[in-house]
Amino acid sequence: MTISRRALLGASPLAVLSAPGLVRAQPADNLIRLGALTDMSGPYRDVEGPTGTACVQQAVAEFTEQNPGIRVEIIRADHQNRPDIASAIVREWIDRAGVDALVQVGNTAVALAANTVAREKDKVHLNTGALSSVLTGAQCSPNLMHGPLDTWAMGHATATALTKAGGDSWFFVTADYAFGHALQEDASQFVRAAGGKVVGSVRHPFPGTTDFASFLLQAQSSRAKVIALAHSGADLINCMKQTQEFGLTRRGTKVAGLGAFITDVAGMGLPLAQGLIMTESFYWDLNDRTRAFYNRLKPRLERPTILPNSLHAGAYAATVHYLKTVKEMGVAEAKRSGQQTVARMKQMPTDDDAFGRGMIREDGQMIVPVHLFQVKTPEESRGPADVLKLIETVPAEQAFRPLAEGGCPLIRN
C-alpha cells in the first residue's frame, strides 16, 4: 500500500495503521516485514520507484517459494522527496507496523533521515536508491547496507575515461542537494587526477527545475570540453533535451551523464541519448544470469518494455541477501537486532543473478564490478531493449573508494 503525505500528516497513528494493506503488527517468529520507501510520484519515480519495488517483490517471491516456513510482507510508501515525511513514515512503520528492514530509500537527503531513525530503532536499512558516498563515509551506520553504486564509483569510471580521452576541461550543472553535491565533488577529484581541470559549475534547485536554459548558457560560455550533468531522473532527461536544443554537442562538446541510468536513456530515446557515456553496475543483457533475472521480472513490471537499472536490480540483490541472512540466523534472532543482522550480512558473500558474486564491506558498501557503457546509435541498436554497449569493466576491488579514505567511524585504522 502507499501512505500519502496527506494521510500521514493529517491522520492519527491508528488511522494510518488501519489503512488497507497495512496490517497491525503481531508477534510472529516466522514473519519478516519489509518497508519499501521510494519516490512514487516525483522526479525519481522511473529511476527508482515502482520498478525497484517490483524487484523487491521478485526477491521475496523467490525466497518464500523456497522457504515456505518464513513469511515475508512488504509495505510501501511515497516519501515525496521530503526528509521529514520519510522520517515520520519510518517511525510509524517501526513503532506501529512492526517493520524489520527498510529497502530502496532513494534520494540522499531522504536516505540520511531514514538512516538516523533506523539506527536509533536498531533496524536494518538496505539502501539501494540513494547514491551519495557519504552514506558509507562520515554518515556510515552499523545498521546500513548500501549499494550497488555510489557517487564515488560513478564519478571514478565516467570522469576518468572521458578526461583521458581528451575531455580535459569540465563544467558541472549540479542538483542543489546532497546527491548532486557528492556527485560533483567525487567526479571532480577524478578529473584532476587524470590531468584535467574544472573550469566552473552552477547549481539548480531540486526538485522543481524544468528550465535549464540559464544553467546551460553558463556552461556553454565556459568553453569546457565536457559538460557534466550531476543529477538524474527527470532533471537529467529535461537537461539533455535542452542541450540538443542549444546545439551544444554539435560544437564538439561532450555531455557526461554522471547520474544517468538506462531508465533515463529510455526516457530520452536513442536519437537524443546516443553517444552518452554512463556508469551502471547492472545491464539486463550483460550475461546469462542477468538475462534470466530480467525475464523472471518482466511480469511484475508496469510495462513489459521497462528496462531495470542498477538501483532496481540492487533492490532485488539486497533483499535476496537480507533474506538469506534471516534464514541463516533464524527469524527471531534476525528481528532482535538490525545491527547484528547487518554484521552477519557482511560475513556472508553475496551471490545473485543481477550482479553475481560480491560482498558487503565493513563500511556497509556492496562491492560488485562497475561497468562503463556508451549509449548506442539508432543504427547500432537491434531493438528497443538493445541500448548500451560495454566499454570497460572496473573490477569490484577497484570500483569503490578505498576503505581507509571514506572516513567511516566504524573502520578502525
N, C-alpha and C positions, 0 to 999 in steps of 0.2 A: 504494500500500500504506500501511498505518498502522503506525507504530512505537509500541508500547505503552510506557508508563512502565516497566513491569516488564522488558520486553525491553531497553530502553535502559540501565537501571541495572544489570541483572543479567547481561547478555551481554557478551562480548568484542566489540571493534570488528569483527572478522572475522565473528562470528556475526550481528551486525546487518546487515552488508553482504550476507550470504548469504541474508537473509530473502526470501521470494517477492516479486517485483516491484521489488526494489531492485537495480539492476544495477551491477556493479563498474565504476568509471569507466574509460573507454577514450579515448585521444586520437582526436578526430574533428573535422575542420574544419567539418563541417556539422551538428553536434549541439549543441543547447541543452538544458540540464536546469533545470527549474523545481521549487522546493521549496515546496509549499503547506502552510504551518504554521497550524493553526487549532484551534478548540475543537470536538471531535467528540463530546463526552460530557458537557459541563458546562453552565453557565447561559447561555453564548453560542452554543450549538450551532445554534439556529434563526436567531439574528441574523446569524451569520457563517459557521459551519462547512461542512457538505456542499453547501449551495446555492452558497456562494461558490466552492467547488472546481469545481462543475458549470459555473459561469461561466468559470473559467479554462480548463476543457476545451473549452467552446464557442469561446473565442477561439483556442485552439490549433488546433482542427479547421478553423476558417475560414481561418486563416493557412496551414496546411500544405496545404490543398486548392489554394490559390492559389500556393503556393511549395513544390512537391514536392521541390525540391533541398535544403531545410533540414528537418532532423529535430528534433522537439521532444518531450521526455519530461517527464512530471510525476510527482513523488514527493510523498506527503502524510504528515503525521503529526499526532497529537493532542498539543498542548503541555500539556494538563492544567491550564491556567491557572497554571503554575508557571514563573517566570523561569529557575530553574536547569535544569529539564527542557528548556526552549526553547533555552537556550544550548548544552547538550550535544548536542541534535539538530542544531542548525545547524552546529556544529563537525564532527560526523560527516558531515553532508551535504557540506560543502565539502571537507573533508580526504580523505574516502574515497569519496564518491559522485559527485564532480565537479559539484555543483550550482552553477549560474551566477547564479541570481537567486531570491530569496525573494519569496513573494506571500501575500496575506491577512494573517497575523500579527496576529490580533485579541487584545485585552486590552493596555492601555497598558504595564503592568509587563512583560509578555512582549515587547512591541514594543521597549521600551528595551533589554532584554537582548539581543535579536536584533540590534538596531541596532549595538550595540557590536561584536559578532562580525563582522557584515557589513562594517563599516568597517575593522576590523583585517585582515580577509582580502581586502579590496578587491573585494567582490561587490555586486551590485545588490540593493537592498531596496525592493520595491514594496509599501508598507504601505497596505493598503486596509481593514484590520479594526480598527485602534486609532483612538481619536478625540482624544486629548489634544493640544491645540495646542502643547504643549511640544516635540513632535516636529519642528515647523518653527520653534521658538523656540530656547531655550537648548540643546536637545539635537539641533539640526539636524545633518545629515551630508551631505557631498557624494555619498554613495552612496545616499541616500534619495529616493524619490518618495512623497508622502503625499497621500491623498485618497480619495474626493471630498468628505468632510465632516470637520470638527473641532469641538471644543467651543466655540471662538470663534464659528464660523458658526452652530451650533445655538443657542447662548445668545443671540446677537445677534438672530436672527429671532424666536424664541419669546418671549423676555423683553421685548423692545421692544414687540412687538404687544400682549401681554397687559397690560403696565403702562400703556400709552397708552389701553387700553380700560377702564381703571378699576381694574385689579388692582394697586394701589399699595403693598401690603404683602405680603411673601413670607417663607415658612418653607421651608427646604430639608431634605429627607430624602436623605442622600447615602451612596453606597457608599464605604467607607473604604479607598480606594486611589487611585492616580494619576488614573485616568479620572474618578472621582466628584469628587475634589478640584478638578480642572481645570474640570469642567462647572459646579460651583457657583461657582468664582471668576470664570469668564468670564461666566456669566449675571448674577451679582451686579452687575458693573460696568454692565451694560445696564439693569438695574432702576433703579439710582441715576441713570444718565444720563437716563432717561425720567421722572424725578421721583418714583420710588418709594423704598421702604426695605426692608431685610432685617431682620426682627424676630427671627429666630432660625434655628438649624439643629441637626441631630443626624446623627451618622454611625453606620452599621450595618456590622457585619463583612462582608467579602467574601472568598471565597464562603462559602456555607453558611447565610445567613439566610433563614428561611422565615416566621417570625412577626414581623410588623411592627407589632403592636398597640401596644407601648410607645412606638415612634417616632411613630406616627400620633396617639397621645394627646397627646404633647408638641406636635405640630403643631396639633392642634385647640385646645389650651389657649392657644396664642399668639394666636388670633383673626385670623390672617393671612387675607387675601382670596385668596391663591394659595398652594397647597402644591406646591412644585416637587420632582419626583422626579428626583434626579440619579443615575440608574442605568439599566440597560437589561436586555433579555432576560427571563429567568425572574424576576429580582428585581422588575422593573417590573410584570410580569403579576401576581405574587402581591400586591404592594403595592396595585395598582389594585383587585384583588378585595376587599382588606380596607378600602379607603376606602369602597367601596359598603356593606360590612357595617356600618361605623360611621355610615353615612348622611351623610358629610361633604359631598357635593355637593348633597344635598337642602337643606342650610342655606345654599346660595348660594356656597359656597367653590369656586373654580376649581382644577382639578388640571392642572399643566403637566408633560407627559412630556418632559423635556428630552432624554432619551436614547431616546425612543420611535421605533420603526420600524414599517412596515406589517406586519412579521412578528409584532410584539407585538400589534397590532390583531387579527390573525388568531387569535392565541392566546387573546385575551380574548373575542372576539366583539363584534359591534356593540352589543348591548344594554348591555354594560359600558363599551365604549370610546367610544361616541357622544359627540360634542362635544369630544373631546380635541384640543388644539392641538399640532401636532408639525411638525418640520422634516425634510425629505428633499430630496436633490438629484436623486432619480430616482423616477418613478412609471410603472408599466407602461403606463398609459392616457393619458400626457401628450400624445403626438403620434404621427404615423405611424411614425417611426423607433423609438420606444420599444416600440410595439405589435409591430413586425416583429421586434425583438430578443427580446421575450418569447415570441413564437410559435416562434421557432427554438430557444429554450432549453428549452421545455416537455418535450421527450422525454428530456432529461437529468436532470430533477428527480426526487427520491424519490417525490413525488406530483404529479400534474398540476395540483393546486389550489394549490400553493405560489406565493406572490406574492413575487418578489425585491425586496429593499430596496436602498437606496443602496450599502451595503457590498458586497453581492453584485454589483451592476452595476459597482461600482468595480473589483472584481477582474477583470471582463471588460475594462473600458476600459484598465486599467493593463497588462494582458497584451497587448492589441492594440497599444498604443503602444510597449511594450518590443520586441515582435517586429518592428514596422515599423522601429524604430531598428536592431535587429540586422541586418535586411536591408539597410538603407542603409549601415551601417558595414562589413558583412561579418562572418560568424560569428566567424572567428578574431580579428579586431580587437575585436569586442564582448566576447569572452571574456577578453581580455587584461587589461582594467581595468574594474571596475564604476564607478569614479568617472568615467572618461572616457565610458562609456556613458550614465550619468545626465546628464552635461553635454550630450551630444548630444540626449538626450530633451528637455532644456529648450530647445534651439534649434528643435525641430520643433513645430508646432502639433498639438494633439490633435484627433482627429475620429473619433467612433464613434457607433453607433446608440443607445447608452444615454444619452449626455449631449450629443451634437452637438459643435460646435467649442469648443475651450478651449486651455489652455496649462499648462505646468509652470513655476511661478515660480522665481526664483533660490534661494529657501529650500527648494525641493522640493515646495511645495504645489500640488496640482492645482486649477486655477481654473476653475470652472464656475458657472452660475447655481444658486441655492438657493431652494427653494420652501417656503412656509408652507402647511400643509394643515390642514383640520379633518376629523375622522372623521365620516362620515355617520351619520344615524339609520337604523334598520332600514327605516323608511318611505321614506327617500330612495334607498336602495340598489336597483339594478336586478338585482342578482345577487351571488353570493359574491365575485366579483373587484372589484365596484364599491364601494369602501370609503372613498375620500378625495375631498374637494372642494378645489380650489385657492383659497386666499385671496389670496395675493400672491406675486410672484416678485421675489427680490432679485437684481439684475443681477450678473454674475460679478465685475465690477470693484469692487462694494461688499460682496460676500458674505463676504469673508475679511479677517482682521486686516491692517491696513496693514503693508507690508513693513518699514518703519522701526521699528515698535513691537514686533516679536517678539523682538528680542534674539538673532537668529541670527548666530553668529560668521562665517558665510560672507558676510554683507552688509557691504559697505564703505560707510560713510557719507561 
